[in-house]
Amino acid sequence: MVHKIEFGRLADIDPAEILAHMSDPRVAEHMPLLTGRWDAATVESFVAQKEACWAEDGLGHWAILNNGQYVGWGGFQKEGDEWDFGLVLRPDAFGLGVRIARRAIKFAIADERIPYVTFLLPPSRTHLGALARLWARRVGEVAFDGVTFLKFRCETTLSA
C-alpha cells in the first residue's frame, strides 16, 4: 500500500475524529498523563492549546494525514529551550510511526531553530528500536506531574 503522509492543522480536523481517537483505551496505554474522559469541550481546549503553540512559537503539533485520512497528531512543542517531538497515532496507524517521525525529522533538519529534537517516552514503552533507527540516543529521565519519562535526543545539525 502506498502511504501519502501529509501534515495539516488540527483545527481543520472534525472534532469527532479527534474525540474518537483520544477516547480509544489503546491510545491511553502509553500516555500516563492522559487522565479522565474526553468530550467535545476537551477536544476544543486541546485544539486551542495546540494552535496557541503555533501562534507563540511558529511551530506546533500537526494533524497527521495518510492518503487524506486523519491518523493522529504530532509535531514539535517547545519545552524550555528544547523542541520535543511527540506523536499520537490511532491504533490502526501505529505502524506508520517511523515513517511519520522520519518526515518530521527532515523538517527539523531544515529548520534552523531546531538544533536537536527530544523525545519523551514513558517507561512502559519497551520497544525502542524505532528511536535507534532515527539515530536518537537516551540522555536520561525527566518527570512531569510526578510521572517519569525516558528522554532521548536526536541531533539535527551536522555540527552537533
N, C-alpha and C positions, 0 to 999 in steps of 0.2 A: 504494500500500500504506500502511495506517495503521501507524504506529510508536508503541507504548506503551512509553516508556523509563521504567525503574524502577531505583532504586539499592538494592542489598541488601548482605549481608555475604559476603565471600569464604569465610568458614568454612562457609557454607551451600551452597556450590557443590561438586559432585562433583569431587574432586581429579583424576580422569582427564580432565575437561574442561579444567581449568587446565593440566595437563601437555600435552595435545594443542595447546592454544593457544600456550603458551610454547615449544614444540618446533618450531613452524612456522618455517621459514627466512625466510619473508616478514616475519614479526614482527621477527626479529633484524636485518633490513636497516638499520633506523634506530635501533637500540639498541646503541650501541658498548660499553656496559658489560655487556651480556648475553653472557657467555662461558661456554663449557662446555655440556655436555648437562644437561638437566633430567631428574630422575627423581622417584619418589614422595617421597623424603626432601627433595629440593629444594623441591617443592611444599609439603610440610608446614612447612618452615622459612620459606618465603616467606609463607605464610598467617599463621604465628605472628608474624612481624615486622610484618605489616600490622595484625594485631589488637593488638599491643603499642602501636602508634601511637594506636589508638583509646583504649586504657587510659590512656596517658600524656597525650595532648593533647585527648582528647574528640572527635577528628576523624581521619579517615584515608582510606584507599582503599576504594572500594565495589566490589562485583561489579556490573557493568552488565548489565541485562536488557532485551531488546527483545521485547515480546509474550511475556514469561515465559521467554525463552530466553537463556542466558548468551552475551554477545557480547564480553566483555572486562572489564577492570578499570580503575579510575581514581579520581581524587579528590585530596584535599589532603594534603600532608605538610609538616610544619614543617621548614624549612631555616633554622636560626638563628632570626632574628626574623620571617622571611617564610613565607608559605604558598605553596608551589609546587603547581601543578596538573599532574598527569600523566594520560595516557590511553593505554592499550594495548589496541587492539581486534583481534579476529580478522579476518583478511583479508576474509572475506565481509561484514564490518560496517564496513569502512573509510569508507564513505560516510556513516555516522552520526556522525562525529566532531564536526562543528559543532553538530548538534542536541544531542548529549550535553553538549558544553562549555558551550553556552548555558544549559542546565538547571543545570549546576554553578555557573556564574557567578551565576545568580539566587539559588542557595543562598548563595553567598559574600556577595552584596549584603545579604541578610537576616541575616547573622551578624556581629555587632559585632566579633568577634575578627579579622575579615579586612578590613583597610582597602584592600588590593590583593592581586592574585594574580600570581605569577610563573609563567612557562612556560620550560622549558629544552629546547632542541631541538638535535640535532646538526647541524653544517653540511651534512650530506647531505640534509637536508630543504630543498628548494629551492622548493616550492610553499607559500607562506606567506600566501596570500590569506585563509585561514580565520582567522588571527590578526588580520588587519586588520578582518574582519567582527565580531570580538569586541572591537574597539577596543583591542587590545594594541599597544604600541609597543616597538620594540627599545631596550634600555637598555645593551647591552654584551655581553661574553662572560665566562664563568666556566669554570674547569677542575675536573673531578672525576676522581680517579685517573688523571691525565695526559691526559684527554680533554677537548677544548674543546667547550663548548656555547654556542649563541646564547641570550641571555637577553632575554625580553620581559616586559612588565608591563601589567596591566590594572587600572585603578582601580575600586574597588567602592563608594566613598563619594562623595557629592556635593561634599564639602569638599576632595577631593584635587585 
